[in-house]
Amino acid sequence: MNWTVDTLSTLTPFIISLCIGLLIGLERERNPSARAGLRTFALVALSGCLSALIAGQLNAPWLVGAGWLVLGGMMIANYFRSPDADDPGTTTITAIVVCYGLGVIVWLGHQQLAVTLAILTTVLLYFKPELRGASQRLDRRDILSILQFAVLSLVILPVLPDQGFGPFEAINPRQMWWMVVLISGLSLAGYAALRLAGQRNGTLLTGLLGGIASSTATTLTFSRHAKEDPSLIPQAALIILLANWALLLRLSIIVAIITPALFTEALWILGGGLLVGLVPLIWLWRQLGRHAAPPNLDIKNPAEIIPALTFGALYGIILLAAAWLADYAGTQGIYVLAAVSGLTDLDAIALSSLRLANLGSITPDTVFNILLIALCANMFFKASLAWGIGRWALIRRVAPGYLIVIAGLSIGRML
């Protein structure tokens, strides 16, 4: 047989389909109760690819759907004929249907999409115990908040108008709501990870995830713990500074998403703070030694509707104020706003400045100055919380860390 380029190009989708079936089948083969394994899934993926080829040649797209129904019906009949109380077969049947569909789209030219979906399918099948354990650790309120986040991002966001309104046309409903979704999503990710992984897994995890969820809430909570139990002061100091370090990481992600063009320059500032911020963290970690697990960190779920609406309103107000100050009072007025807003809510002023930079209302240099001022104000506020609640025993451990990070941010700004 003479192999030509056309022959090889025709054979390639079948090879990819075979690999996809083997990948998913490999996971099912490990499950003793599953009625399908390596060979079955490989043949199913090949069947999908072959049915798509035949349907195209005969101009009969219904053949693809017919094959889908036949395969699904065969698997369902198999489980009905020999029922297994431990494995009703729904997962394997669904995986068979998905595998057949992946074979179809491989022939249709979506090889990369098919491979990606095959990997995700295998991950979902493999991590069944972990996913079940995660769902059991979430309570009713957590699940409700996740559903509320889905409404915020998938229901409300797409229907909002994408145009400017109001003074300076600064209020864009879709852009504003996208910021709400972004901040709620980042906070929810940290909150969910903290809930799923458990704070008992360690001080470092509590500080990092607590900082992603809410660095201010983390500072407030562990300042109280340090006041109530002086033996927790070393742990509290490390967790508070870790949360502040995670805040810089979170802000870097926000800049990368909102204004990618400014990310490289912003990374000089934020990267400077992140780099030098490791010094006090390493020192405190070595001083901490072996300690018991940290106490519970009580953070309100950030994806609830009321907090999201509150942040949206605050963001809109600060955006309008920043636009007005940029027009009438110049950059000095915005810097004052950054200092005041950054005390309690860094996200709102950071997003507002990035939005105005996208509109061309302020220059990149002004954005970087705003971020630096807001970060310094935010650290001052959290240091005040630590001193006001935890007193001298806590602030003497925390303040040097804040000052070192501020120095790193300032050096990065000058570079």
Long-range contacts (C-beta under 8 A, 24 or more apart in sequence): 13-49, 13-106, 13-107, 13-111, 14-46, 14-49, 14-50, 16-106, 16-111, 16-114, 16-115, 17-45, 17-46, 17-48, 17-49, 17-102, 17-103, 17-106, 17-107, 17-114, 18-42, 18-45, 18-46, 20-45, 20-99, 20-102, 20-103, 20-106, 20-114, 20-115, 20-118, 21-45, 21-46, 21-99, 21-103, 23-118, 23-119, 23-122, 24-95, 24-98, 24-99, 24-118, 24-121, 24-122, 24-125, 25-99, 26-122, 27-122, 27-125, 27-126, 28-92, 28-95, 28-125, 31-87, 31-92, 33-84, 33-86, 33-87, 34-87, 34-92, 35-75, 35-78, 35-79, 35-89, 35-92, 36-75, 36-92, 36-95, 36-96, 40-96, 41-95, 41-96, 41-99, 44-71, 44-96, 44-99, 44-100, 44-103, 45-99, 45-100, 45-102, 45-103, 45-106, 46-103, 47-71, 47-100, 47-103, 48-99, 48-100, 48-101, 48-102, 48-103, 48-104, 48-106, 48-107, 49-103, 49-104, 49-106, 49-107, 50-103, 51-103, 51-104, 52-103, 52-104, 52-105, 52-106, 52-107, 52-108, 53-107, 56-107, 64-104, 67-100, 68-97, 68-100, 68-101, 71-96, 71-97, 71-100, 72-96, 72-97, 91-125, 91-128, 95-121, 95-125, 134-196, 137-195, 137-196, 137-198, 138-192, 138-195, 138-196, 141-301, 142-192, 142-195, 142-301, 145-188, 145-301, 145-303, 145-304, 146-188, 146-192, 146-303, 148-303, 148-304, 148-305, 148-308, 149-181, 149-184, 149-185, 149-188, 149-303, 151-305, 152-177, 152-180, 152-181, 152-184, 152-303, 152-305, 152-308, 153-181, 153-185, 157-181, 166-320, 167-320, 167-323, 167-324, 168-320, 168-323, 168-324, 168-327, 168-361, 170-319, 170-320, 170-323, 170-355, 170-356, 170-359, 170-361, 171-316, 171-319, 171-320, 175-355, 176-312, 176-315, 176-316, 176-319, 177-312, 179-258, 179-312, 179-315, 179-351, 179-355, 180-308, 180-311, 180-312, 180-315, 182-254, 182-257, 182-258, 182-351, 183-254, 183-302, 183-311, 183-347, 183-351, 184-302, 184-303, 184-307, 184-308, 184-311, 185-303, 186-212, 186-250, 186-253, 186-254, 187-212, 187-213, 187-214, 187-302, 187-303, 188-213, 188-301, 188-302, 188-303, 190-214, 190-246, 190-250, 191-299, 191-301, 191-302, 191-303, 194-297, 194-299, 199-293, 199-294, 199-295, 199-296, 199-297, 200-293, 201-293, 202-293, 202-294, 203-235, 203-238, 203-239, 203-242, 203-288, 203-291, 203-293, 203-294, 204-242, 204-285, 206-239, 206-242, 206-294, 206-297, 207-238, 207-239, 207-240, 207-241, 207-242, 207-243, 207-245, 207-246, 208-242, 208-243, 208-245, 208-246, 209-246, 210-239, 210-242, 210-243, 210-246, 210-297, 210-299, 211-242, 211-243, 211-244, 211-245, 211-246, 211-247, 211-249, 211-250, 212-246, 212-249, 212-250, 213-299, 213-302, 214-299, 214-302, 215-243, 215-244, 215-246, 215-247, 215-382, 216-344, 216-378, 216-381, 216-382, 216-385, 217-297, 217-298, 217-299, 217-300, 218-243, 218-297, 218-299, 219-243, 219-244, 219-382, 219-385, 219-386, 220-385, 220-389, 221-297, 221-298, 221-299, 222-294, 222-297, 223-385, 223-386, 223-388, 223-389, 223-390, 223-394, 224-389, 224-390, 225-294, 225-295, 226-389, 226-390, 226-393, 226-394, 227-389, 227-390, 227-391, 227-394, 230-393, 232-294, 232-295, 233-390, 233-393, 233-394, 233-397, 234-284, 234-287, 234-288, 234-291, 234-397, 235-288, 235-291, 235-294, 236-390, 236-394, 237-284, 237-394, 237-397, 237-398, 237-401, 238-281, 238-284, 238-285, 238-288, 239-294, 240-382, 240-386, 240-398, 241-277, 241-280, 241-281, 241-284, 241-398, 241-401, 241-402, 242-281, 244-277, 244-379, 244-382, 244-401, 244-402, 244-405, 245-274, 245-277, 245-278, 245-281, 245-405, 247-346, 247-378, 248-273, 248-274, 248-277, 248-375, 248-405, 249-274, 251-346, 251-350, 251-371, 251-375, 254-347, 254-350, 254-351, 254-354, 255-350, 255-354, 258-351, 258-354, 258-355, 258-358, 259-354, 259-357, 259-358, 259-367, 262-354, 262-357, 262-364, 262-367, 262-368, 265-364, 265-368, 266-367, 266-368, 266-371, 268-412, 268-413, 268-415, 269-368, 269-371, 269-372, 269-409, 269-412, 269-413, 270-371, 270-409, 270-412, 271-412, 272-408, 272-409, 272-410, 272-411, 272-412, 272-413, 272-415, 273-375, 273-405, 273-406, 273-408, 273-409, 273-412, 274-408, 275-408, 276-404, 276-405, 276-407, 276-408, 276-411, 277-401, 277-404, 277-405, 277-408, 279-404, 280-400, 280-401, 280-404, 281-401, 284-397, 284-401, 311-345, 311-347, 311-348, 314-345, 314-348, 315-347, 315-348, 315-351, 315-352, 318-348, 318-349, 318-352, 319-351, 319-352, 319-355, 319-356, 322-349, 322-352, 322-353, 322-356, 323-356, 323-361, 326-356, 326-361, 326-362, 327-361, 331-362, 331-366, 331-369, 334-362, 334-366, 334-370, 335-369, 335-370, 335-373, 338-369, 338-370, 338-373, 338-374, 338-377, 339-373, 339-374, 339-376, 339-377, 340-377, 341-374, 341-377, 342-373, 342-374, 342-375, 342-376, 342-377, 342-378, 342-381, 343-377, 343-378, 343-380, 343-381, 344-381, 346-374, 346-375, 346-378, 349-374, 350-374, 368-413, 369-413, 372-409, 372-410, 372-413, 375-406, 375-409, 376-406, 376-409, 379-405, 379-406
